[in-house]
Amino acid sequence: MSDVTAPRAALPALPESGGGARLLNVALPVLLLAAVGFLWWGAVRVFAIPEYLLPSPVAVVQRIGENGDLFFRNAKATVTVVLLGFLAATVLGIGIALAIVLNRTVERMVMPLVVGSQTIPKVAIAPLFVVWLGFGLTPKVAVTFLISFFPVVVSAVAGLKAVENDMLDMVRSMGAGPVRSILKVRIPTALPQIFAGLKIAICSAVVGAIVAEFVGSDVGLGYLLLTSTATLDGPLVWGALLILVGVGIGLFAAVVQLERLVIPWHVSIRSEQ
C-alpha cells in the first residue's frame, strides 16, 4: 500500500466584483475617518482641550456649515492657483524633458539649473515674486509652478530615456522621422512614468499655492489659515485645513482617473481592474 497521497487542489480565490471592490474602496477610508474623528472628539472631551488649541470635530463641521460661502470662495481661489501652476508645470516640464532627452548639450546645460532651482527655499523666494510680478494671481502661480515642475521633469526624463534603442532603430528603419518616433514610441513608453510625476506634482502644487498665499494674498485657503491663526479661531483654522485636505485628495483622484483613461493598457491599471 503506497503512502503517497495525492496533493489536494488549492481552492480558487473568489474574485471581487467591480461594484463590491468600489464599495470597499469607499467604505474603508470612511470607517477610518470616522474612527479618527471619534478619537479626536473623545480626546477633546476627556482632556478638556481649549477650542483655540484643538476644537472638537463637531465644532469644526458646524463652522464649515455656518461659513460655507467663505470656505467656498477661498477654496475656489486656491484651486485656481493650483490648476494654473500645475498645468504650466506639466506643459513646460514635459517640453524641457523632451529637449533634455533629445539633445545631450541641452541636458548638460539645463539639468543642473533644474536641480539647483529645487535647493532654493520657496518661502524665501516667494516675496521676490511678489516684488517682481506684483500683488495678484501671477506671483502665486509662479511659486506653484516652481515647486511642482521638478517631479514632472525628472519623471518624464526617466520615462523618455527608458525606450530601448532597438525599438527606435526599428521605427526609423520603417521610415519614421524624429517627430513620429517621439509620438509613437517615446511618449507612449514614458506615460506611466510621466503620470507618476504628475501625481507627485499635483500634491506639490497644493503646497506651493498655500506657501504663495501665506506670503502675499488677500484670498485663498492659505490666507484664511493665516488670518484665523492670528485671531486664535480654532474651528476656522481646522475647517480650512479639512477643506484643503479635501481639495488635495480630489485633485489627486482626478489625475489618477485621467491616468486610467489615457493608459488603460498599462499593467498597473489592468491589475486594479
CYANA upper distance limits for C-alpha pairs under 8 A (distance plus 0.5 A):
 16 GLU  CA     20 GLY  CA      6.94
 16 GLU  CA     21 ALA  CA      6.59
 17 SER  CA     21 ALA  CA      6.57
 18 GLY  CA     22 ARG  CA      6.75
 18 GLY  CA    273 GLN  CA      8.30
 19 GLY  CA     23 LEU  CA      6.62
 20 GLY  CA     24 LEU  CA      6.62
 21 ALA  CA     25 ASN  CA      6.67
 22 ARG  CA     26 VAL  CA      6.96
 23 LEU  CA     27 ALA  CA      6.46
 24 LEU  CA     28 LEU  CA      6.43
 25 ASN  CA     29 PRO  CA      7.58
 26 VAL  CA     30 VAL  CA      6.89
 27 ALA  CA     31 LEU  CA      6.56
 28 LEU  CA     32 LEU  CA      6.73
 29 PRO  CA     33 LEU  CA      6.50
 30 VAL  CA     34 ALA  CA      6.58
 31 LEU  CA     35 ALA  CA      6.70
 32 LEU  CA     36 VAL  CA      6.71
 33 LEU  CA     37 GLY  CA      6.57
 34 ALA  CA     38 PHE  CA      6.62
 35 ALA  CA     39 LEU  CA      6.75
 36 VAL  CA     40 TRP  CA      6.52
 37 GLY  CA     41 TRP  CA      6.57
 37 GLY  CA     57 PRO  CA      6.96
 38 PHE  CA     42 GLY  CA      6.55
 39 LEU  CA     43 ALA  CA      6.53
 40 TRP  CA     44 VAL  CA      6.85
 40 TRP  CA     56 SER  CA      7.38
 40 TRP  CA     57 PRO  CA      7.51
 41 TRP  CA     45 ARG  CA      6.80
 41 TRP  CA     56 SER  CA      5.78
 41 TRP  CA     57 PRO  CA      6.60
 41 TRP  CA     58 VAL  CA      8.20
 42 GLY  CA     46 VAL  CA      6.44
 43 ALA  CA     47 PHE  CA      6.38
 43 ALA  CA     48 ALA  CA      8.34
 43 ALA  CA     49 ILE  CA      8.40
 44 VAL  CA     48 ALA  CA      5.97
 44 VAL  CA     49 ILE  CA      5.64
 44 VAL  CA     54 LEU  CA      7.67
 44 VAL  CA     55 PRO  CA      7.64
 44 VAL  CA     56 SER  CA      6.54
 45 ARG  CA     49 ILE  CA      7.68
 49 ILE  CA     53 LEU  CA      7.25
 49 ILE  CA     54 LEU  CA      6.78
 49 ILE  CA     55 PRO  CA      8.03
 50 PRO  CA     54 LEU  CA      6.82
 50 PRO  CA     55 PRO  CA      7.43
 51 GLU  CA     55 PRO  CA      4.72
 51 GLU  CA     56 SER  CA      7.84
 51 GLU  CA    234 GLY  CA      6.31
 51 GLU  CA    235 PRO  CA      7.86
 52 TYR  CA    232 LEU  CA      5.89
 52 TYR  CA    233 ASP  CA      6.34
 52 TYR  CA    234 GLY  CA      4.82
 52 TYR  CA    235 PRO  CA      8.09
 53 LEU  CA    234 GLY  CA      6.84
 54 LEU  CA    234 GLY  CA      6.86
 55 PRO  CA     59 ALA  CA      6.78
 55 PRO  CA     60 VAL  CA      7.25
 55 PRO  CA    234 GLY  CA      6.39
 55 PRO  CA    235 PRO  CA      6.31
 55 PRO  CA    238 TRP  CA      8.34
 56 SER  CA     60 VAL  CA      7.00
 57 PRO  CA     61 VAL  CA      6.63
 58 VAL  CA     62 GLN  CA      6.63
 59 ALA  CA     63 ARG  CA      6.66
 59 ALA  CA    235 PRO  CA      6.66
 60 VAL  CA     64 ILE  CA      6.79
 60 VAL  CA    235 PRO  CA      5.17
 60 VAL  CA    236 LEU  CA      7.51
 60 VAL  CA    238 TRP  CA      6.88
 60 VAL  CA    239 GLY  CA      5.95
 61 VAL  CA     65 GLY  CA      6.75
 61 VAL  CA    239 GLY  CA      7.58
 62 GLN  CA     66 GLU  CA      6.60
 63 ARG  CA     67 ASN  CA      6.45
 63 ARG  CA    235 PRO  CA      6.75
 63 ARG  CA    236 LEU  CA      7.10
 63 ARG  CA    239 GLY  CA      7.48
 64 ILE  CA     68 GLY  CA      5.99
 64 ILE  CA     71 PHE  CA      7.62
 64 ILE  CA    236 LEU  CA      8.19
 64 ILE  CA    239 GLY  CA      6.44
 67 ASN  CA     71 PHE  CA      6.93
 68 GLY  CA     72 PHE  CA      6.51
 69 ASP  CA     73 ARG  CA      6.54
 70 LEU  CA     74 ASN  CA      6.85
 71 PHE  CA     75 ALA  CA      6.38
 71 PHE  CA    221 LEU  CA      8.13
 71 PHE  CA    240 ALA  CA      7.54
 71 PHE  CA    243 ILE  CA      8.16
 72 PHE  CA     76 LYS  CA      6.45
 73 ARG  CA     77 ALA  CA      6.97
 73 ARG  CA    220 GLY  CA      8.00
 74 ASN  CA     78 THR  CA      6.83
 74 ASN  CA    219 VAL  CA      6.17
 74 ASN  CA    220 GLY  CA      4.47
 74 ASN  CA    221 LEU  CA      5.72
 74 ASN  CA    224 LEU  CA      7.80
 75 ALA  CA     79 VAL  CA      6.57
 75 ALA  CA    220 GLY  CA      6.42
 75 ALA  CA    221 LEU  CA      6.20
 75 ALA  CA    243 ILE  CA      7.91
 75 ALA  CA    244 LEU  CA      8.00
 75 ALA  CA    247 VAL  CA      8.34
 76 LYS  CA     80 THR  CA      6.68
 76 LYS  CA    220 GLY  CA      7.94
 77 ALA  CA     81 VAL  CA      7.01
 77 ALA  CA    219 VAL  CA      7.16
 77 ALA  CA    220 GLY  CA      5.64
 77 ALA  CA    221 LEU  CA      8.33
 78 THR  CA     82 VAL  CA      6.69
 78 THR  CA    206 VAL  CA      8.46
 78 THR  CA    209 ALA  CA      6.97
 78 THR  CA    210 ILE  CA      8.05
 78 THR  CA    220 GLY  CA      5.48
 78 THR  CA    221 LEU  CA      6.66
 78 THR  CA    222 GLY  CA      8.32
 79 VAL  CA     83 LEU  CA      6.54
 79 VAL  CA    206 VAL  CA      8.49
 79 VAL  CA    247 VAL  CA      8.02
 80 THR  CA     84 LEU  CA      6.67
 81 VAL  CA     85 GLY  CA      6.57
 81 VAL  CA    137 LEU  CA      7.70
 81 VAL  CA    140 LYS  CA      7.05
 81 VAL  CA    141 VAL  CA      5.94
 81 VAL  CA    144 THR  CA      7.87
 81 VAL  CA    209 ALA  CA      6.67
 82 VAL  CA     86 PHE  CA      6.40
 82 VAL  CA    141 VAL  CA      7.76
 82 VAL  CA    144 THR  CA      7.14
 82 VAL  CA    202 ILE  CA      8.18
 82 VAL  CA    205 ALA  CA      5.91
 82 VAL  CA    206 VAL  CA      6.19
 82 VAL  CA    208 GLY  CA      8.26
 82 VAL  CA    209 ALA  CA      6.38
 83 LEU  CA     87 LEU  CA      6.45
 83 LEU  CA    205 ALA  CA      8.43
 84 LEU  CA     88 ALA  CA      6.68
 84 LEU  CA    141 VAL  CA      6.81
 85 GLY  CA     89 ALA  CA      6.58
 85 GLY  CA    141 VAL  CA      5.33
 85 GLY  CA    142 ALA  CA      7.19
 85 GLY  CA    143 VAL  CA      8.32
 85 GLY  CA    144 THR  CA      5.55
 85 GLY  CA    145 PHE  CA      4.93
 85 GLY  CA    148 SER  CA      8.09
 85 GLY  CA    205 ALA  CA      7.22
 86 PHE  CA     90 THR  CA      6.56
 86 PHE  CA    144 THR  CA      7.70
 86 PHE  CA    145 PHE  CA      6.70
 86 PHE  CA    148 SER  CA      7.06
 86 PHE  CA    149 PHE  CA      8.03
 86 PHE  CA    201 ALA  CA      7.52
 86 PHE  CA    202 ILE  CA      6.79
 86 PHE  CA    205 ALA  CA      6.54
 87 LEU  CA     91 VAL  CA      6.70
 88 ALA  CA     92 LEU  CA      6.48
 88 ALA  CA     93 GLY  CA      8.41
 88 ALA  CA    145 PHE  CA      6.94
 89 ALA  CA     93 GLY  CA      5.82
 89 ALA  CA    145 PHE  CA      5.79
 89 ALA  CA    146 LEU  CA      8.17
 89 ALA  CA    148 SER  CA      6.71
 89 ALA  CA    149 PHE  CA      4.85
 89 ALA  CA    152 VAL  CA      7.61
 90 THR  CA     94 ILE  CA      6.50
 90 THR  CA    149 PHE  CA      7.16
 90 THR  CA    152 VAL  CA      6.84
 90 THR  CA    198 LEU  CA      7.88
 91 VAL  CA     95 GLY  CA      6.68
 92 LEU  CA     96 ILE  CA      6.48
 92 LEU  CA    149 PHE  CA      8.25
 93 GLY  CA     97 ALA  CA      6.62
 93 GLY  CA    149 PHE  CA      6.14
 93 GLY  CA    150 PHE  CA      7.82
 93 GLY  CA    152 VAL  CA      5.98
 93 GLY  CA    153 VAL  CA      5.22
 93 GLY  CA    156 ALA  CA      8.32
 94 ILE  CA     98 LEU  CA      6.70
 94 ILE  CA    152 VAL  CA      7.21
 94 ILE  CA    153 VAL  CA      6.54
 94 ILE  CA    156 ALA  CA      6.64
 95 GLY  CA     99 ALA  CA      6.89
 96 ILE  CA    100 ILE  CA      6.65
 96 ILE  CA    153 VAL  CA      7.30
 97 ALA  CA    101 VAL  CA      6.66
 97 ALA  CA    153 VAL  CA      5.88
 97 ALA  CA    154 VAL  CA      8.01
 97 ALA  CA    156 ALA  CA      6.33
 97 ALA  CA    157 VAL  CA      5.53
 97 ALA  CA    160 LEU  CA      8.41
 98 LEU  CA    102 LEU  CA      6.56
 98 LEU  CA    156 ALA  CA      8.41
 98 LEU  CA    157 VAL  CA      7.67
 98 LEU  CA    160 LEU  CA      7.98
 99 ALA  CA    103 ASN  CA      6.45
 99 ALA  CA    106 VAL  CA      7.05
 99 ALA  CA    107 GLU  CA      8.00
100 ILE  CA    104 ARG  CA      7.03
100 ILE  CA    105 THR  CA      8.46
100 ILE  CA    106 VAL  CA      5.91
100 ILE  CA    107 GLU  CA      4.88
100 ILE  CA    110 VAL  CA      7.96
100 ILE  CA    111 MET  CA      8.10
100 ILE  CA    157 VAL  CA      7.77
101 VAL  CA    107 GLU  CA      7.53
101 VAL  CA    157 VAL  CA      6.93
101 VAL  CA    160 LEU  CA      7.36
101 VAL  CA    161 LYS  CA      7.11
103 ASN  CA    107 GLU  CA      6.97
104 ARG  CA    108 ARG  CA      6.85
105 THR  CA    109 MET  CA      6.78
106 VAL  CA    110 VAL  CA      6.25
106 VAL  CA    111 MET  CA      8.39
107 GLU  CA    111 MET  CA      5.89
108 ARG  CA    112 PRO  CA      7.66
109 MET  CA    113 LEU  CA      7.88
110 VAL  CA    114 VAL  CA      6.73
111 MET  CA    115 VAL  CA      6.72
112 PRO  CA    116 GLY  CA      6.40
113 LEU  CA    117 SER  CA      6.53
114 VAL  CA    118 GLN  CA      7.52
114 VAL  CA    150 PHE  CA      7.48
115 VAL  CA    119 THR  CA      7.67
115 VAL  CA    150 PHE  CA      8.20
116 GLY  CA    120 ILE  CA      7.74
117 SER  CA    146 LEU  CA      8.33
118 GLN  CA    147 ILE  CA      7.94
118 GLN  CA    150 PHE  CA      7.84
120 ILE  CA    124 ALA  CA      8.20
120 ILE  CA    125 ILE  CA      7.85
121 PRO  CA    125 ILE  CA      7.03
122 LYS  CA    126 ALA  CA      6.32
122 LYS  CA    143 VAL  CA      7.70
122 LYS  CA    147 ILE  CA      7.97
122 LYS  CA    211 VAL  CA      8.20
123 VAL  CA    127 PRO  CA      8.06
123 VAL  CA    211 VAL  CA      7.04
123 VAL  CA    212 ALA  CA      8.32
123 VAL  CA    215 VAL  CA      8.11
124 ALA  CA    128 LEU  CA      8.38
125 ILE  CA    129 PHE  CA      7.27
126 ALA  CA    130 VAL  CA      7.16
126 ALA  CA    139 PRO  CA      8.11
126 ALA  CA    143 VAL  CA      6.79
126 ALA  CA    211 VAL  CA      8.33
126 ALA  CA    212 ALA  CA      6.77
126 ALA  CA    215 VAL  CA      7.13
127 PRO  CA    131 VAL  CA      6.90
127 PRO  CA    215 VAL  CA      6.78
127 PRO  CA    216 GLY  CA      7.92
128 LEU  CA    132 TRP  CA      6.56
129 PHE  CA    133 LEU  CA      6.08
129 PHE  CA    134 GLY  CA      7.92
129 PHE  CA    139 PRO  CA      5.70
129 PHE  CA    142 ALA  CA      7.90
129 PHE  CA    143 VAL  CA      8.05
130 VAL  CA    134 GLY  CA      5.43
130 VAL  CA    135 PHE  CA      6.11
130 VAL  CA    136 GLY  CA      8.50
130 VAL  CA    139 PRO  CA      6.05
130 VAL  CA    216 GLY  CA      7.44
131 VAL  CA    135 PHE  CA      8.25
133 LEU  CA    138 THR  CA      6.98
133 LEU  CA    139 PRO  CA      6.20
134 GLY  CA    138 THR  CA      8.06
134 GLY  CA    139 PRO  CA      7.40
135 PHE  CA    139 PRO  CA      7.63
135 PHE  CA    216 GLY  CA      7.27
135 PHE  CA    217 SER  CA      7.76
136 GLY  CA    140 LYS  CA      7.82
136 GLY  CA    217 SER  CA      7.56
137 LEU  CA    141 VAL  CA      6.81
138 THR  CA    142 ALA  CA      6.66
139 PRO  CA    143 VAL  CA      6.76
139 PRO  CA    212 ALA  CA      7.96
140 LYS  CA    144 THR  CA      6.71
140 LYS  CA    208 GLY  CA      8.48
140 LYS  CA    209 ALA  CA      6.72
140 LYS  CA    212 ALA  CA      5.46
140 LYS  CA    213 GLU  CA      7.32
141 VAL  CA    145 PHE  CA      6.52
141 VAL  CA    209 ALA  CA      7.75
142 ALA  CA    146 LEU  CA      6.65
143 VAL  CA    147 ILE  CA      6.86
143 VAL  CA    208 GLY  CA      6.50
143 VAL  CA    209 ALA  CA      7.61
143 VAL  CA    211 VAL  CA      8.40
143 VAL  CA    212 ALA  CA      6.64
144 THR  CA    148 SER  CA      6.70
144 THR  CA    204 SER  CA      8.30
144 THR  CA    205 ALA  CA      5.69
144 THR  CA    206 VAL  CA      8.04
144 THR  CA    207 VAL  CA      8.18
144 THR  CA    208 GLY  CA      4.78
144 THR  CA    209 ALA  CA      5.80
144 THR  CA    212 ALA  CA      7.81
145 PHE  CA    149 PHE  CA      6.28
145 PHE  CA    205 ALA  CA      7.52
145 PHE  CA    208 GLY  CA      8.18
146 LEU  CA    150 PHE  CA      8.02
147 ILE  CA    201 ALA  CA      8.49
147 ILE  CA    204 SER  CA      6.74
147 ILE  CA    205 ALA  CA      7.00
147 ILE  CA    208 GLY  CA      6.34
148 SER  CA    152 VAL  CA      7.78
148 SER  CA    200 ILE  CA      8.41
148 SER  CA    201 ALA  CA      5.13
148 SER  CA    202 ILE  CA      7.45
148 SER  CA    204 SER  CA      5.70
148 SER  CA    205 ALA  CA      5.69
148 SER  CA    208 GLY  CA      7.95
149 PHE  CA    153 VAL  CA      6.81
149 PHE  CA    201 ALA  CA      7.18
150 PHE  CA    154 VAL  CA      6.72
150 PHE  CA    201 ALA  CA      8.32
151 PRO  CA    155 SER  CA      6.42
151 PRO  CA    197 GLY  CA      5.55
151 PRO  CA    198 LEU  CA      7.74
151 PRO  CA    200 ILE  CA      7.12
151 PRO  CA    201 ALA  CA      6.45
152 VAL  CA    156 ALA  CA      6.43
152 VAL  CA    194 ILE  CA      7.06
152 VAL  CA    197 GLY  CA      5.33
152 VAL  CA    198 LEU  CA      6.38
152 VAL  CA    201 ALA  CA      7.04
153 VAL  CA    157 VAL  CA      6.54
153 VAL  CA    197 GLY  CA      8.41
154 VAL  CA    158 ALA  CA      6.73
154 VAL  CA    197 GLY  CA      8.04
155 SER  CA    159 GLY  CA      6.64
155 SER  CA    193 GLN  CA      5.95
155 SER  CA    194 ILE  CA      5.89
155 SER  CA    196 ALA  CA      7.52
155 SER  CA    197 GLY  CA      5.68
156 ALA  CA    160 LEU  CA      6.46
156 ALA  CA    190 ALA  CA      7.01
156 ALA  CA    191 LEU  CA      8.41
156 ALA  CA    193 GLN  CA      6.79
156 ALA  CA    194 ILE  CA      5.40
156 ALA  CA    197 GLY  CA      7.88
157 VAL  CA    161 LYS  CA      6.55
158 ALA  CA    162 ALA  CA      6.78
158 ALA  CA    190 ALA  CA      8.15
158 ALA  CA    193 GLN  CA      7.62
159 GLY  CA    163 VAL  CA      8.06
159 GLY  CA    186 ARG  CA      8.46
159 GLY  CA    189 THR  CA      7.24
159 GLY  CA    190 ALA  CA      4.42
159 GLY  CA    191 LEU  CA      7.58
159 GLY  CA    192 PRO  CA      8.05
159 GLY  CA    193 GLN  CA      5.68
159 GLY  CA    194 ILE  CA      7.20
160 LEU  CA    186 ARG  CA      5.95
160 LEU  CA    187 ILE  CA      7.06
160 LEU  CA    189 THR  CA      7.54
160 LEU  CA    190 ALA  CA      5.55
161 LYS  CA    186 ARG  CA      8.45
162 ALA  CA    189 THR  CA      8.00
162 ALA  CA    190 ALA  CA      7.75
163 VAL  CA    167 MET  CA      7.65
163 VAL  CA    168 LEU  CA      8.03
163 VAL  CA    185 VAL  CA      8.04
163 VAL  CA    186 ARG  CA      6.72
163 VAL  CA    189 THR  CA      7.15
163 VAL  CA    190 ALA  CA      8.44
164 GLU  CA    168 LEU  CA      7.22
165 ASN  CA    169 ASP  CA      6.59
166 ASP  CA    170 MET  CA      6.59
167 MET  CA    171 VAL  CA      6.92
167 MET  CA    185 VAL  CA      8.35
168 LEU  CA    172 ARG  CA      6.66
168 LEU  CA    181 SER  CA      7.44
168 LEU  CA    185 VAL  CA      7.88
169 ASP  CA    173 SER  CA      6.59
170 MET  CA    174 MET  CA      6.95
171 VAL  CA    175 GLY  CA      7.16
171 VAL  CA    176 ALA  CA      6.08
171 VAL  CA    181 SER  CA      7.29
172 ARG  CA    176 ALA  CA      5.31
172 ARG  CA    177 GLY  CA      6.95
172 ARG  CA    181 SER  CA      7.92
176 ALA  CA    180 ARG  CA      6.06
176 ALA  CA    181 SER  CA      6.52
177 GLY  CA    181 SER  CA      6.57
178 PRO  CA    182 ILE  CA      6.78
179 VAL  CA    183 LEU  CA      6.79
180 ARG  CA    184 LYS  CA      6.31
180 ARG  CA    185 VAL  CA      8.43
181 SER  CA    185 VAL  CA      5.87
181 SER  CA    186 ARG  CA      7.06
182 ILE  CA    186 ARG  CA      5.23
182 ILE  CA    187 ILE  CA      6.37
183 LEU  CA    187 ILE  CA      6.16
183 LEU  CA    188 PRO  CA      7.74
184 LYS  CA    188 PRO  CA      7.01
185 VAL  CA    189 THR  CA      6.61
186 ARG  CA    190 ALA  CA      6.58
187 ILE  CA    191 LEU  CA      6.51
190 ALA  CA    194 ILE  CA      6.54
191 LEU  CA    195 PHE  CA      6.57
191 LEU  CA    263 ILE  CA      7.92
192 PRO  CA    196 ALA  CA      6.83
192 PRO  CA    263 ILE  CA      8.02
192 PRO  CA    266 HIS  CA      7.98
193 GLN  CA    197 GLY  CA      6.95
194 ILE  CA    198 LEU  CA      6.72
195 PHE  CA    199 LYS  CA      6.66
195 PHE  CA    255 VAL  CA      8.32
195 PHE  CA    259 GLU  CA      7.01
196 ALA  CA    200 ILE  CA      7.16
197 GLY  CA    201 ALA  CA      6.51
198 LEU  CA    202 ILE  CA      6.57
198 LEU  CA    255 VAL  CA      7.83
199 LYS  CA    203 CYS  CA      7.28
199 LYS  CA    252 PHE  CA      6.67
199 LYS  CA    255 VAL  CA      6.88
199 LYS  CA    256 VAL  CA      7.84
200 ILE  CA    204 SER  CA      6.78
201 ALA  CA    205 ALA  CA      6.43
202 ILE  CA    206 VAL  CA      7.03
202 ILE  CA    248 GLY  CA      8.33
202 ILE  CA    251 LEU  CA      7.44
202 ILE  CA    252 PHE  CA      6.93
202 ILE  CA    255 VAL  CA      8.49
203 CYS  CA    207 VAL  CA      7.17
203 CYS  CA    248 GLY  CA      6.79
203 CYS  CA    252 PHE  CA      7.44
204 SER  CA    208 GLY  CA      6.61
205 ALA  CA    209 ALA  CA      6.61
206 VAL  CA    210 ILE  CA      6.93
206 VAL  CA    248 GLY  CA      7.04
207 VAL  CA    211 VAL  CA      6.74
208 GLY  CA    212 ALA  CA      6.66
209 ALA  CA    213 GLU  CA      6.67
209 ALA  CA    222 GLY  CA      8.13
210 ILE  CA    214 PHE  CA      6.63
210 ILE  CA    220 GLY  CA      8.45
210 ILE  CA    221 LEU  CA      7.48
210 ILE  CA    222 GLY  CA      5.12
210 ILE  CA    223 TYR  CA      8.39
211 VAL  CA    215 VAL  CA      7.06
211 VAL  CA    222 GLY  CA      7.63
212 ALA  CA    216 GLY  CA      6.91
212 ALA  CA    217 SER  CA      8.06
212 ALA  CA    222 GLY  CA      8.41
213 GLU  CA    217 SER  CA      5.43
213 GLU  CA    218 ASP  CA      8.27
213 GLU  CA    219 VAL  CA      8.08
213 GLU  CA    220 GLY  CA      7.11
213 GLU  CA    221 LEU  CA      8.21
213 GLU  CA    222 GLY  CA      5.50
213 GLU  CA    223 TYR  CA      6.00
214 PHE  CA    222 GLY  CA      6.03
214 PHE  CA    223 TYR  CA      6.33
214 PHE  CA    226 LEU  CA      7.10
217 SER  CA    223 TYR  CA      6.74
218 ASP  CA    223 TYR  CA      6.68
219 VAL  CA    223 TYR  CA      6.14
219 VAL  CA    224 LEU  CA      7.61
220 GLY  CA    224 LEU  CA      6.72
221 LEU  CA    225 LEU  CA      6.55
221 LEU  CA    240 ALA  CA      6.64
221 LEU  CA    244 LEU  CA      7.51
222 GLY  CA    226 LEU  CA      6.69
223 TYR  CA    227 THR  CA      6.70
224 LEU  CA    228 SER  CA      6.45
224 LEU  CA    237 VAL  CA      8.07
224 LEU  CA    240 ALA  CA      7.45
225 LEU  CA    229 THR  CA      6.45
225 LEU  CA    236 LEU  CA      8.24
225 LEU  CA    237 VAL  CA      5.96
225 LEU  CA    240 ALA  CA      6.84
225 LEU  CA    241 LEU  CA      8.12
226 LEU  CA    230 ALA  CA      6.87
227 THR  CA    231 THR  CA      6.99
228 SER  CA    232 LEU  CA      6.57
228 SER  CA    233 ASP  CA      5.69
228 SER  CA    234 GLY  CA      7.91
228 SER  CA    236 LEU  CA      6.64
228 SER  CA    237 VAL  CA      6.17
229 THR  CA    233 ASP  CA      6.70
229 THR  CA    234 GLY  CA      7.81
229 THR  CA    237 VAL  CA      6.76
233 ASP  CA    237 VAL  CA      6.78
234 GLY  CA    238 TRP  CA      6.72
235 PRO  CA    239 GLY  CA      6.32
236 LEU  CA    240 ALA  CA      6.62
237 VAL  CA    241 LEU  CA      6.81
238 TRP  CA    242 LEU  CA      6.59
239 GLY  CA    243 ILE  CA      6.72
240 ALA  CA    244 LEU  CA      6.54
241 LEU  CA    245 VAL  CA      6.68
242 LEU  CA    246 GLY  CA      6.71
243 ILE  CA    247 VAL  CA      6.66
244 LEU  CA    248 GLY  CA      6.74
245 VAL  CA    249 ILE  CA      6.69
246 GLY  CA    250 GLY  CA      6.52
247 VAL  CA    251 LEU  CA      6.66
248 GLY  CA    252 PHE  CA      6.62
249 ILE  CA    253 ALA  CA      6.56
250 GLY  CA    254 ALA  CA      6.72
251 LEU  CA    255 VAL  CA      6.95
252 PHE  CA    256 VAL  CA      6.82
253 ALA  CA    257 GLN  CA      6.61
254 ALA  CA    258 LEU  CA      6.70
255 VAL  CA    259 GLU  CA      6.68
256 VAL  CA    260 ARG  CA      6.89
257 GLN  CA    261 LEU  CA      6.91
258 LEU  CA    262 VAL  CA      6.62
259 GLU  CA    263 ILE  CA      6.38
259 GLU  CA    264 PRO  CA      8.11
260 ARG  CA    264 PRO  CA      5.66
260 ARG  CA    269 ILE  CA      6.83
263 ILE  CA    269 ILE  CA      8.10
264 PRO  CA    269 ILE  CA      6.30
264 PRO  CA    270 ARG  CA      7.23
265 TRP  CA    269 ILE  CA      7.44
265 TRP  CA    270 ARG  CA      7.05
266 HIS  CA    270 ARG  CA      6.76
267 VAL  CA    271 SER  CA      6.43
268 SER  CA    272 GLU  CA      7.00
269 ILE  CA    273 GLN  CA      6.93
